[in-house]
Amino acid sequence: MARVCVTHSISDLCPEPNPLATQADTKAATPFVRIGGLETLRRITDRFYDLMASDPAYSKLRAMHAQDLTPMRASLPLFLAGWSGGPRDWWDANPGKCMASMHKPFAIDNATASQWADAMQRAIVDVAPADAEIANALADVLANMARGMVNA
């Protein structure tokens, strides 16, 4: 299976902005804003890593990660922020990198990708962002991204 860097975002799932809208109106329509901003993405990420660390259903996924999840808890919400149309701090700190290249050293099989997708979907459901449409879209697109990382 060919490996590709996933560089698109869930912004594609939102309708085109109204050409008559102000810049503030257009910015308010980004998935980043609709999901609830960085605070909500941090809550989703924290819940995701809590699930991964505590639920035996995610033991294979957990085993792939370092003992200390603190760096991942800090990094993932920044990636998701920029990916969803918010601040691009993760890309500024990681020029030329993408999720596929960062995960290339790890053997990721279908089971591990499914564990990741399931834990993320549960985290999004548990956090329950107010905009259910964008929350569901985020879960779907991230599940597809996880499946795209399968290399074993």
Secondary structure, DSSP 4 states (H G I P E B T S, - for coil): ---------GGGGSPPPPTTS-HHHHHHTSHHHHHTHHHHHHHHHHHHHHHHHH-GGGHHHHHTS-S--HHHHHHHHHHHHHHTTS--HHHHHSTT--HHHHHTTS---HHHHHHHHHHHHHHHHHH--S-HHHHHHHHHHHHHHHHHT---
